[in-house]
């Protein structure tokens, strides 16, 4: 368990006095290196095993996770610790296309589309988090190909001493039941008029996802300036997929609607702690970076 009193001392010393982003370059992701170096130093002092990175589509979670993994690995090499770091995505825990087809037939057609809670293999995710927390010698991580929209061969078993796990729904909490009554967009109005899909997803969050979050030692929350920014950033992200496998702008717009309810909810909710709440501007630049303790989790 994290010693909160020690964490507070380390955080105030390192972040309050060292993290200054006001004069950094105005191009996207220029701030990740500075944040990563400070978090890496704190992670080593606190002996964190699992770091969660949360944020809407296109916020730069993968870039931040990779930069943090590199900073941590360099630090461990310099200290000759022999420990290994792995950055992974919750997206790699998506259910296969076949399993989602079966889920769509049994529960609701919208579950054919990957993304929302309930379309991940939380059993495997739980095994991985538990293994890393317990210091298991070798961990197996699954892989998911977004272009193929399906699982591919898992990575070989490897030593993972520190896991950085990123994902848009990392840290999500169930909504109050009354919030599910009214649809939030056209997709819900026309394809989930009775609320079966959104209520089932909410139940999965409560039963399968929330019990996992206490295993995360530290959180990095990337906060979009508004939900309207998500479409633009997600479209940029799509360009990383091979051209023949990319979604069209119309397909992306529909895809984003599956995420809208929970993305908005997470922007309104208290962030998981301890961690950093990182507000981004429209250029992917850090506008504000605030350390959050469990006793002060307002976003």
N, C-alpha and C positions, 0 to 999 in steps of 0.2 A: 504493500500500500504506500501511496505517496505521503510523506510527512508534510502536511500543509504549512506548518509554521516555517519549516526549512525552505519550502518552495516559495513562500511569500518573501523571505529574505533574499533568496537568489533572484527572484523575478524583479523585485524592486531595484536591486543592485544592477542587474544586467540590462533590463529593458528600459526602466525609467531614466537611467543615466546614459545608456549607450545607443538606444534605437532612435535615430532621428532621420525622418524620411522627407522632411520639408524641401530640402535642396537637391534631391536625387533627380536624375534625368527623367524627362517626361515621356519616355517610350515604355511600352508594355513590358512587364516582367523584370524590369531593372532592379526592383526591390527584393526579389526572391533571394539573391545571394546574401545580402545583409541579414535578412530574417533567418535564413537557414543556418548561417554561422552562429548566431546567437542561440537559436533553439538547439542546435547540435551541442553546443557547450553546456547548456542547461540540462539536456538529456543525459549527457555523460555523468554530470554531477549527481543527478537524481536516479540514475540507473533505470531509465524508462525502457520498457520492452516493446510497447505498442503506441504508436502515434497516429491519431486519426486526422485526416484532412477532409473537410467538408466544404461544399460550395456548389452553386448551380452549374448547369452545363456551360462549358466554355470559359469558366473563371480562371483557369490555369492551374487546376489541382495537380494534374500530371507533371507539369513543369516544376511546380513548387516541390512536389514529392521527390522528383528525380534530383533536384538541386540539394534538398535536405539530405537525401541518401548519400550523395557524393560528399557533402560536408562531413557527415557522420563517419563515413568510411575513411576519409582522409585523416580525420582526427584519431580514429582507432588505429590506423596504420602508424601514425606518428607516436602513439602511446604503446605500440607493439602489443595491443590487447588480444589480437587474434580473433576478435568478434566480427561477425558478418551482419550486414544490413541489407534489407530487401524492401524495395518499393513495389507495391501491388495495388490493384484496383478492385473495388467491390464488383465492378462490371464483369470481371473474370469469373465471378461466382453465379452468373446468370444461369438459369435452367436452359437445357437444350431446346431447340426448336420443337422437337417431338414432345417433350414434357410440357412445354407451354401450350402446344396444340391440345394435349389431353386435358390440361387445366382449363383451357378456353371452352372445351366441350362440357366439362363437368361443372364449372362455376359461372363463367361469364366470357363472352367472346373477346372482350377487350384485353384479357390476360394473354392473348396470343402475342401481343406486343411487349417486348422486354422493357424493363425499366422500373416499374413501380414495385414497392415492397410486396413480396409474395412471388416475384419472378426470379428470386435468387435462391440458391441452395444454401439455406441458413444452417443446415446440419453440418455441411462441410466447412462453412465459414466459422461456425462455433468450434469445430475440431481444430482448425488452424489457429484461431485466437487462443484457445486453451493450451495448445501445444507450445506456442511462442511464450505465453505467460509462464508456463511451467518449466521452460528451458529445455524442451525436448530437443534431442540431438539433431533430428532431420525432419523437415516439413515438406509436404507436397502441396503445390499451388496449382489450381486449375487455370485454364486459359479459354478466353472467349474471343472469337473473331467477329467484329461488328460488321464487316463487309459481307461475310457469309451469314451473319445473324445466327451463329450456332457455336457450340462448344468445339474445341479442337483438343489435340492431345495435351494432357497435363504436363507441367514441367517436371523434370526428374527431382527426386527427393534431395533436399539440400539443407545445409545448416543455416538457420535463421535466428539470430540473437536479438535483432531489433527489426520490427516490421512497421513500415509506414504504409497505412492503408487509406487510400483516397476513394471518394465516391460522393455523388450528389446527394444521396440520402443517408450518408453517415451521420449518426446522431439524431435521426428523425424520431419524433415522439408522436403517439397517437393523438388525433384531434378529439375535442369534445364531441360527443354524439350529435348534439344539436347543430354543430357546424356542418354536418354532412347532409342536412335536410335539403338545402338548396344547391343546385348545380352551379359550378363556378365558370363554365364556358360552354360553347356549343357542343363539344364532344359529349360532355356529361348530360346536356339537355336532350340530345337526340339519341345517344347510344347507351346511356345509363339513367334513363328517366326515373326508374324506381330506386336508384341508389344501391343496387346490389353490388356492383363493382367497387365503388368507393368505400362502402361499409366493410366489405371483405378485406380490402387492402388495409383499412384502419385496424381491423382485428389482427391481421398478420403483424402489423407494426407492434401492437401491444404484446402479443404472445411470442413472436419470434425474433424481433429486432431489438426492442428496448432491453431485454435481458443481456444482450451482447455488449452494450455500450460501457458498462462499468469496467470491462477488461481493458479499455483504452486508458492509458496513463496520462495523455496530454492531447489537446485538440488544437487544430488550426482551422479557423472558420473564415472562408473567403466570402465576403458579403457583396452581392451585386448592388449597383445603385438603384435599380428597379427591375421588375420582371420584364419590362419591355426590352431591356438590354440582352436578355437571354437568347432571343431569336437571332440577333446579329452575331453574337459570340458562338452560338451553336452552329450557325452556317459556316463560320470560319473554321470551326473544328472539323466539319464534314470534309473539308478540302484535304485533310490528311489521309483519307480513305482512297484507295484506287478509284480512278474516274468511273470505271464501268460498274462499281458497286455503290457509288454515292446516291443519296436521296436527292430528289429535286427540292426546290424551295417550297413547293406545295406539300410534299411529303414531310419535310422538316417541320413546317407549321403545324401539321396534324400531329406529328410525333411529339412536339413540345407540349401540346394540350394534355397529353397523358401525365405530364410532370407538373403542370401548372398549379394544381391545388396544393400539393405538398411543398413545392418550391415557395409559393406565397406563405404557406403556413410556417415554414422554417425561417423565413425572413421576419415573421412576426413573433416567433417563439424565443424564449430564453435559450442562449447557446449553452452547449455542454461545457463543463469546466472540470479541472483547470485547463486554461488554454489561452490562445490569442484570438481576438475578434478583429479581423482585418477588413476594413471597408475599402472597396475599390471604386475608382472613377471610371468613366466611359473609355478611357485609354488603357485600362488594365493597370493603372498606377495606384499605389497604395495611398489612399487619402487619409486614413486614420488606422492606427494599430494600438489596440488596448488589451492589456493583460486582464484576464477574468478569473477570479477565484470562485469556488463553489458557493460562497456566501454572497456573491455579487455577480449574477449572471444575466443582468439586463443587457440587451444587444446594443 
